[in-house]
Amino acid sequence: MNLRIAPRVKANLLRAAKLSGRSLTDFVLASAIASAEDVLATRTTFALSPKSWRKFHELLDSPPREIPALKRLLREKSVFDMR
């Protein structure tokens, strides 16, 4: 893969790669892979058998289960609110 990039962009990539302890190629490739996975994760479909699809819908339609620890947590003051 050949890329034409501005010298300032390349300098930023080189600096970031160096700070992360990677070669420029490894840094750019890892960043590109992570970005591609993020994009694909939001656009991926999944297929279910009719039985699994019914079960999936049952679970979506069922009331949420009660989690006492979560209820307590949500009643507590947030660490961001404490001064």
N, CA, C and O atoms as a printed pandas DataFrame, in Angstrom:
     atom_number atom_name residue_name chain_id  residue_number  x_coord  y_coord  z_coord
0              1         N          MET        A               1    0.852   -1.158    0.000
1              2        CA          MET        A               1    0.000    0.000    0.000
2              3         C          MET        A               1    0.912    1.240    0.000
3              4         O          MET        A               1    1.823    1.360    0.820
4              5         N          ASN        A               2    0.655    2.111   -0.895
5              6        CA          ASN        A               2    1.399    3.365   -0.960
6              7         C          ASN        A               2    0.469    4.501   -0.581
7              8         O          ASN        A               2   -0.667    4.575   -1.049
8              9         N          LEU        A               3    0.960    5.377    0.265
9             10        CA          LEU        A               3    0.153    6.514    0.692
10            11         C          LEU        A               3    0.891    7.811    0.409
11            12         O          LEU        A               3    2.095    7.922    0.642
12            13         N          ARG        A               4    0.173    8.760   -0.081
13            14        CA          ARG        A               4    0.728   10.104   -0.248
14            15         C          ARG        A               4    0.162   10.955    0.875
15            16         O          ARG        A               4   -1.039   11.221    0.927
16            17         N          ILE        A               5    1.034   11.373    1.766
17            18        CA          ILE        A               5    0.584   12.179    2.898
18            19         C          ILE        A               5    1.496   13.387    3.065
19            20         O          ILE        A               5    2.658   13.373    2.658
20            21         N          ALA        A               6    0.954   14.409    3.660
21            22        CA          ALA        A               6    1.718   15.627    3.899
22            23         C          ALA        A               6    2.834   15.330    4.904
23            24         O          ALA        A               6    2.669   14.484    5.784
24            25         N          PRO        A               7    3.956   16.015    4.776
25            26        CA          PRO        A               7    5.073   15.790    5.700
26            27         C          PRO        A               7    4.680   15.952    7.177
27            28         O          PRO        A               7    5.169   15.216    8.034
28            29         N          ARG        A               8    3.805   16.908    7.468
29            30        CA          ARG        A               8    3.377   17.112    8.862
30            31         C          ARG        A               8    2.578   15.917    9.376
31            32         O          ARG        A               8    2.714   15.527   10.535
32            33         N          VAL        A               9    1.759   15.346    8.525
33            34        CA          VAL        A               9    0.977   14.165    8.911
34            35         C          VAL        A               9    1.917   12.995    9.161
35            36         O          VAL        A               9    1.766   12.273   10.146
36            37         N          LYS        A              10    2.889   12.806    8.269
37            38        CA          LYS        A              10    3.846   11.717    8.439
38            39         C          LYS        A              10    4.651   11.905    9.721
39            40         O          LYS        A              10    4.917   10.939   10.435
40            41         N          ALA        A              11    5.037   13.136   10.013
41            42        CA          ALA        A              11    5.791   13.415   11.243
42            43         C          ALA        A              11    4.960   13.062   12.472
43            44         O          ALA        A              11    5.483   12.497   13.433
44            45         N          ASN        A              12    3.671   13.391   12.449
45            46        CA          ASN        A              12    2.794   13.037   13.574
46            47         C          ASN        A              12    2.680   11.525   13.728
47            48         O          ASN        A              12    2.733   11.002   14.841
48            49         N          LEU        A              13    2.523   10.830   12.611
49            50        CA          LEU        A              13    2.430    9.368   12.660
50            51         C          LEU        A              13    3.731    8.758   13.183
51            52         O          LEU        A              13    3.707    7.840   14.002
52            53         N          LEU        A              14    4.853    9.266   12.710
53            54        CA          LEU        A              14    6.151    8.761   13.181
54            55         C          LEU        A              14    6.314    8.987   14.680
55            56         O          LEU        A              14    6.781    8.106   15.401
56            57         N          ARG        A              15    5.930   10.165   15.139
57            58        CA          ARG        A              15    6.043   10.474   16.574
58            59         C          ARG        A              15    5.150    9.561   17.398
59            60         O          ARG        A              15    5.579    9.020   18.417
60            61         N          ALA        A              16    3.919    9.390   16.961
61            62        CA          ALA        A              16    2.987    8.515   17.682
62            63         C          ALA        A              16    3.486    7.075   17.691
63            64         O          ALA        A              16    3.399    6.386   18.708
64            65         N          ALA        A              17    4.006    6.628   16.561
65            66        CA          ALA        A              17    4.544    5.264   16.483
66            67         C          ALA        A              17    5.702    5.094   17.459
67            68         O          ALA        A              17    5.784    4.096   18.174
68            69         N          LYS        A              18    6.587    6.069   17.479
69            70        CA          LYS        A              18    7.748    6.003   18.363
70            71         C          LYS        A              18    7.315    5.989   19.828
71            72         O          LYS        A              18    7.832    5.211   20.629
72            73         N          LEU        A              19    6.366    6.854   20.169
73            74        CA          LEU        A              19    5.877    6.906   21.551
74            75         C          LEU        A              19    5.190    5.609   21.988
75            76         O          LEU        A              19    5.189    5.263   23.169
76            77         N          SER        A              20    4.614    4.905   21.029
77            78        CA          SER        A              20    3.952    3.643   21.364
78            79         C          SER        A              20    4.890    2.441   21.226
79            80         O          SER        A              20    4.488    1.299   21.449
80            81         N          GLY        A              21    6.136    2.713   20.858
81            82        CA          GLY        A              21    7.124    1.635   20.769
82            83         C          GLY        A              21    6.941    0.740   19.563
83            84         O          GLY        A              21    7.296   -0.438   19.607
84            85         N          ARG        A              22    6.397    1.276   18.493
85            86        CA          ARG        A              22    6.146    0.491   17.284
86            87         C          ARG        A              22    6.831    1.143   16.097
87            88         O          ARG        A              22    7.208    2.314   16.125
88            89         N          SER        A              23    6.974    0.342   15.060
89            90        CA          SER        A              23    7.445    0.905   13.800
90            91         C          SER        A              23    6.276    1.669   13.177
91            92         O          SER        A              23    5.121    1.474   13.556
92            93         N          LEU        A              24    6.586    2.529   12.232
93            94        CA          LEU        A              24    5.533    3.280   11.552
94            95         C          LEU        A              24    4.548    2.327   10.886
95            96         O          LEU        A              24    3.336    2.525   10.969
96            97         N          THR        A              25    5.065    1.296   10.226
97            98        CA          THR        A              25    4.198    0.323    9.545
98            99         C          THR        A              25    3.274   -0.366   10.540
99           100         O          THR        A              25    2.071   -0.474   10.301
100          101         N          ASP        A              26    3.835   -0.836   11.660
101          102        CA          ASP        A              26    3.009   -1.519   12.666
102          103         C          ASP        A              26    1.952   -0.581   13.242
103          104         O          ASP        A              26    0.799   -0.968   13.433
104          105         N          PHE        A              27    2.363    0.657   13.516
105          106        CA          PHE        A              27    1.429    1.623   14.083
106          107         C          PHE        A              27    0.274    1.915   13.128
107          108         O          PHE        A              27   -0.893    1.864   13.516
108          109         N          VAL        A              28    0.609    2.219   11.888
109          110        CA          VAL        A              28   -0.424    2.555   10.905
110          111         C          VAL        A              28   -1.319    1.342   10.638
111          112         O          VAL        A              28   -2.539    1.484   10.546
112          113         N          LEU        A              29   -0.731    0.166   10.514
113          114        CA          LEU        A              29   -1.525   -1.039   10.253
114          115         C          LEU        A              29   -2.467   -1.338   11.418
115          116         O          LEU        A              29   -3.646   -1.624   11.204
116          117         N          ALA        A              30   -1.953   -1.273   12.651
117          118        CA          ALA        A              30   -2.804   -1.542   13.822
118          119         C          ALA        A              30   -3.936   -0.527   13.911
119          120         O          ALA        A              30   -5.072   -0.882   14.225
120          121         N          SER        A              31   -3.625    0.733   13.633
121          122        CA          SER        A              31   -4.652    1.778   13.679
122          123         C          SER        A              31   -5.706    1.554   12.597
123          124         O          SER        A              31   -6.901    1.716   12.840
124          125         N          ALA        A              32   -5.256    1.183   11.411
125          126        CA          ALA        A              32   -6.186    0.931   10.315
126          127         C          ALA        A              32   -7.070   -0.279   10.605
127          128         O          ALA        A              32   -8.269   -0.258   10.327
128          129         N          ILE        A              33   -6.477   -1.329   11.163
129          130        CA          ILE        A              33   -7.247   -2.534   11.501
130          131         C          ILE        A              33   -8.296   -2.209   12.553
131          132         O          ILE        A              33   -9.449   -2.620   12.423
132          133         N          ALA        A              34   -7.910   -1.473   13.596
133          134        CA          ALA        A              34   -8.862   -1.107   14.656
134          135         C          ALA        A              34  -10.006   -0.275   14.092
135          136         O          ALA        A              34  -11.166   -0.485   14.446
136          137         N          SER        A              35   -9.681    0.655   13.227
137          138        CA          SER        A              35  -10.716    1.489   12.612
138          139         C          SER        A              35  -11.643    0.650   11.734
139          140         O          SER        A              35  -12.861    0.828   11.765
140          141         N          ALA        A              36  -11.074   -0.252   10.963
141          142        CA          ALA        A              36  -11.886   -1.121   10.100
142          143         C          ALA        A              36  -12.811   -2.000   10.934
143          144         O          ALA        A              36  -13.973   -2.193   10.577
144          145         N          GLU        A              37  -12.302   -2.533   12.040
145          146        CA          GLU        A              37  -13.129   -3.381   12.900
146          147         C          GLU        A              37  -14.272   -2.586   13.511
147          148         O          GLU        A              37  -15.384   -3.100   13.629
148          149         N          ASP        A              38  -14.015   -1.329   13.906
149          150        CA          ASP        A              38  -15.079   -0.481   14.442
150          151         C          ASP        A              38  -16.172   -0.254   13.410
151          152         O          ASP        A              38  -17.359   -0.361   13.719
152          153         N          VAL        A              39  -15.774    0.057   12.196
153          154        CA          VAL        A              39  -16.750    0.303   11.128
154          155         C          VAL        A              39  -17.542   -0.965   10.844
155          156         O          VAL        A              39  -18.768   -0.926   10.739
156          157         N          LEU        A              40  -16.848   -2.083   10.720
157          158        CA          LEU        A              40  -17.525   -3.339   10.396
158          159         C          LEU        A              40  -18.436   -3.813   11.521
159          160         O          LEU        A              40  -19.480   -4.412   11.262
160          161         N          ALA        A              41  -18.053   -3.552   12.755
161          162        CA          ALA        A              41  -18.861   -3.997   13.893
162          163         C          ALA        A              41  -20.231   -3.335   13.902
163          164         O          ALA        A              41  -21.204   -3.935   14.359
164          165         N          THR        A              42  -20.318   -2.118   13.409
165          166        CA          THR        A              42  -21.603   -1.426   13.405
166          167         C          THR        A              42  -22.430   -1.756   12.180
167          168         O          THR        A              42  -23.588   -1.348   12.083
168          169         N          ARG        A              43  -21.853   -2.485   11.248
169          170        CA          ARG        A              43  -22.565   -2.785   10.007
170          171         C          ARG        A              43  -22.628   -4.284    9.716
171          172         O          ARG        A              43  -22.822   -4.702    8.575
172          173         N          THR        A              44  -22.463   -5.064   10.750
173          174        CA          THR        A              44  -22.465   -6.515   10.580
174          175         C          THR        A              44  -23.840   -7.067   10.926
175          176         O          THR        A              44  -24.450   -6.661   11.915
176          177         N          THR        A              45  -24.313   -7.973   10.128
177          178        CA          THR        A              45  -25.587   -8.620   10.411
178          179         C          THR        A              45  -25.334  -10.023   10.948
179          180         O          THR        A              45  -24.254  -10.585   10.768
180          181         N          PHE        A              46  -26.317  -10.563   11.590
181          182        CA          PHE        A              46  -26.199  -11.930   12.054
182          183         C          PHE        A              46  -27.476  -12.676   11.707
183          184         O          PHE        A              46  -28.560  -12.097   11.644
184          185         N          ALA        A              47  -27.325  -13.936   11.488
185          186        CA          ALA        A              47  -28.470  -14.762   11.101
186          187         C          ALA        A              47  -28.772  -15.759   12.216
187          188         O          ALA        A              47  -27.866  -16.312   12.840
188          189         N          LEU        A              48  -30.055  -15.972   12.449
189          190        CA          LEU        A              48  -30.483  -16.928   13.465
190          191         C          LEU        A              48  -31.468  -17.905   12.842
191          192         O          LEU        A              48  -32.184  -17.586   11.893
192          193         N          SER        A              49  -31.477  -19.090   13.402
193          194        CA          SER        A              49  -32.487  -20.063   12.984
194          195         C          SER        A              49  -33.848  -19.551   13.466
195          196         O          SER        A              49  -33.909  -18.704   14.358
196          197         N          PRO        A              50  -34.920  -20.051   12.892
197          198        CA          PRO        A              50  -36.245  -19.599   13.356
198          199         C          PRO        A              50  -36.440  -19.791   14.862
199          200         O          PRO        A              50  -37.021  -18.935   15.529
200          201         N          LYS        A              51  -35.955  -20.909   15.394
201          202        CA          LYS        A              51  -36.088  -21.169   16.835
202          203         C          LYS        A              51  -35.286  -20.148   17.641
203          204         O          LYS        A              51  -35.785  -19.604   18.626
204          205         N          SER        A              52  -34.051  -19.889   17.228
205          206        CA          SER        A              52  -33.216  -18.914   17.927
206          207         C          SER        A              52  -33.783  -17.509   17.797
207          208         O          SER        A              52  -33.692  -16.716   18.734
208          209         N          TRP        A              53  -34.367  -17.194   16.648
209          210        CA          TRP        A              53  -34.976  -15.882   16.438
210          211         C          TRP        A              53  -36.146  -15.672   17.399
211          212         O          TRP        A              53  -36.289  -14.595   17.978
212          213         N          ARG        A              54  -36.988  -16.706   17.570
213          214        CA          ARG        A              54  -38.109  -16.611   18.513
214          215         C          ARG        A              54  -37.597  -16.404   19.933
215          216         O          ARG        A              54  -38.136  -15.585   20.677
216          217         N          LYS        A              55  -36.561  -17.142   20.308
217          218        CA          LYS        A              55  -35.985  -17.010   21.643
218          219         C          LYS        A              55  -35.410  -15.601   21.832
219          220         O          LYS        A              55  -35.583  -14.991   22.887
220          221         N          PHE        A              56  -34.743  -15.103   20.826
221          222        CA          PHE        A              56  -34.175  -13.752   20.862
222          223         C          PHE        A              56  -35.281  -12.729   21.100
223          224         O          PHE        A              56  -35.130  -11.832   21.929
224          225         N          HIS        A              57  -36.389  -12.861   20.377
225          226        CA          HIS        A              57  -37.515  -11.945   20.547
226          227         C          HIS        A              57  -38.142  -12.088   21.928
227          228         O          HIS        A              57  -38.533  -11.092   22.537
228          229         N          GLU        A              58  -38.241  -13.306   22.420
229          230        CA          GLU        A              58  -38.781  -13.510   23.773
230          231         C          GLU        A              58  -37.935  -12.771   24.795
231          232         O          GLU        A              58  -38.464  -12.113   25.691
232          233         N          LEU        A              59  -36.631  -12.881   24.660
233          234        CA          LEU        A              59  -35.733  -12.205   25.598
234          235         C          LEU        A              59  -35.841  -10.685   25.492
235          236         O          LEU        A              59  -35.806   -9.984   26.503
236          237         N          LEU        A              60  -35.971  -10.183   24.276
237          238        CA          LEU        A              60  -36.124   -8.732   24.106
238          239         C          LEU        A              60  -37.436   -8.235   24.705
239          240         O          LEU        A              60  -37.491   -7.139   25.263
240          241         N          ASP        A              61  -38.481   -9.032   24.591
241          242        CA          ASP        A              61  -39.801   -8.624   25.070
242          243         C          ASP        A              61  -40.009   -8.877   26.558
243          244         O          ASP        A              61  -40.945   -8.334   27.145
244          245         N          SER        A              62  -39.176   -9.671   27.165
245          246        CA          SER        A              62  -39.355   -9.994   28.581
246          247         C          SER        A              62  -38.950   -8.815   29.454
247          248         O          SER        A              62  -38.107   -8.011   29.057
248          249         N          PRO        A              63  -39.542   -8.703   30.638
249          250        CA          PRO        A              63  -39.176   -7.591   31.523
250          251         C          PRO        A              63  -37.728   -7.748   31.990
251          252         O          PRO        A              63  -37.215   -8.863   32.080
252          253         N          PRO        A              64  -37.088   -6.646   32.279
253          254        CA          PRO        A              64  -35.698   -6.752   32.733
254          255         C          PRO        A              64  -35.638   -7.429   34.093
255          256         O          PRO        A              64  -36.543   -7.284   34.915
256          257         N          ARG        A              65  -34.569   -8.162   34.316
257          258        CA          ARG        A              65  -34.437   -8.816   35.618
258          259         C          ARG        A              65  -33.922   -7.801   36.626
259          260         O          ARG        A              65  -33.189   -6.876   36.277
260          261         N          GLU        A              66  -34.306   -7.984   37.854
261          262        CA          GLU        A              66  -33.915   -7.062   38.903
262          263         C          GLU        A              66  -32.530   -7.428   39.417
263          264         O          GLU        A              66  -32.251   -8.591   39.708
264          265         N          ILE        A              67  -31.669   -6.429   39.525
265          266        CA          ILE        A              67  -30.317   -6.636   40.027
266          267         C          ILE        A              67  -30.144   -5.691   41.211
267          268         O          ILE        A              67  -29.888   -4.503   41.018
268          269         N          PRO        A              68  -30.282   -6.207   42.440
269          270        CA          PRO        A              68  -30.213   -5.348   43.627
270          271         C          PRO        A              68  -28.933   -4.507   43.714
271          272         O          PRO        A              68  -28.982   -3.335   44.086
272          273         N          ALA        A              69  -27.809   -5.099   43.375
273          274        CA          ALA        A              69  -26.546   -4.348   43.455
274          275         C          ALA        A              69  -26.555   -3.161   42.491
275          276         O          ALA        A              69  -26.015   -2.101   42.805
276          277         N          LEU        A              70  -27.163   -3.339   41.328
277          278        CA          LEU        A              70  -27.247   -2.251   40.355
278          279         C          LEU        A              70  -28.186   -1.158   40.866
279          280         O          LEU        A              70  -27.909    0.029   40.692
280          281         N          LYS        A              71  -29.286   -1.551   41.491
281          282        CA          LYS        A              71  -30.214   -0.569   42.069
282          283         C          LYS        A              71  -29.504    0.274   43.125
283          284         O          LYS        A              71  -29.646    1.496   43.152
284          285         N          ARG        A              72  -28.731   -0.395   44.002
285          286        CA          ARG        A              72  -27.987    0.335   45.035
286          287         C          ARG        A              72  -26.985    1.295   44.410
287          288         O          ARG        A              72  -26.858    2.445   44.828
288          289         N          LEU        A              73  -26.288    0.808   43.416
289          290        CA          LEU        A              73  -25.278    1.632   42.750
290          291         C          LEU        A              73  -25.901    2.887   42.145
291          292         O          LEU        A              73  -25.335    3.976   42.249
292          293         N          LEU        A              74  -27.045    2.739   41.524
293          294        CA          LEU        A              74  -27.681    3.880   40.872
294          295         C          LEU        A              74  -28.292    4.857   41.867
295          296         O          LEU        A              74  -28.559    6.005   41.510
296          297         N          ARG        A              75  -28.519    4.429   43.108
297          298        CA          ARG        A              75  -29.028    5.330   44.138
298          299         C          ARG        A              75  -27.903    6.129   44.797
299          300         O          ARG        A              75  -28.146    7.190   45.371
300          301         N          GLU        A              76  -26.673    5.617   44.715
301          302        CA          GLU        A              76  -25.532    6.287   45.345
302          303         C          GLU        A              76  -25.173    7.552   44.586
303          304         O          GLU        A              76  -25.438    7.686   43.392
304          305         N          LYS        A              77  -24.562    8.474   45.315
305          306        CA          LYS        A              77  -24.075    9.692   44.697
306          307         C          LYS        A              77  -22.878    9.341   43.815
307          308         O          LYS        A              77  -22.027    8.542   44.207
308          309         N          SER        A              78  -22.815    9.927   42.647
309          310        CA          SER        A              78  -21.732    9.669   41.707
310          311         C          SER        A              78  -20.427   10.246   42.233
311          312         O          SER        A              78  -20.429   11.267   42.921
312          313         N          VAL        A              79  -19.308    9.595   41.912
313          314        CA          VAL        A              79  -18.007   10.139   42.312
314          315         C          VAL        A              79  -17.763   11.479   41.635
315          316         O          VAL        A              79  -16.968   12.281   42.124
316          317         N          PHE        A              80  -18.429   11.729   40.526
317          318        CA          PHE        A              80  -18.284   12.997   39.839
318          319         C          PHE        A              80  -19.067   14.103   40.522
319          320         O          PHE        A              80  -18.786   15.283   40.310
320          321         N          ASP        A              81  -20.055   13.735   41.347
321          322        CA          ASP        A              81  -20.845   14.724   42.061
322          323         C          ASP        A              81  -20.247   15.082   43.415
323          324         O          ASP        A              81  -20.588   16.117   43.989
324          325         N          MET        A              82  -19.358   14.237   43.932
325          326        CA          MET        A              82  -18.767   14.459   45.245
326          327         C          MET        A              82  -17.717   15.557   45.172
327          328         O          MET        A              82  -16.933   15.635   44.226
328          329         N          ARG        A              83  -17.725   16.394   46.190
329          330        CA          ARG        A              83  -16.732   17.485   46.233
330          331         C          ARG        A              83  -16.040   17.527   47.549
331          332         O          ARG        A              83  -15.175   18.377   47.765
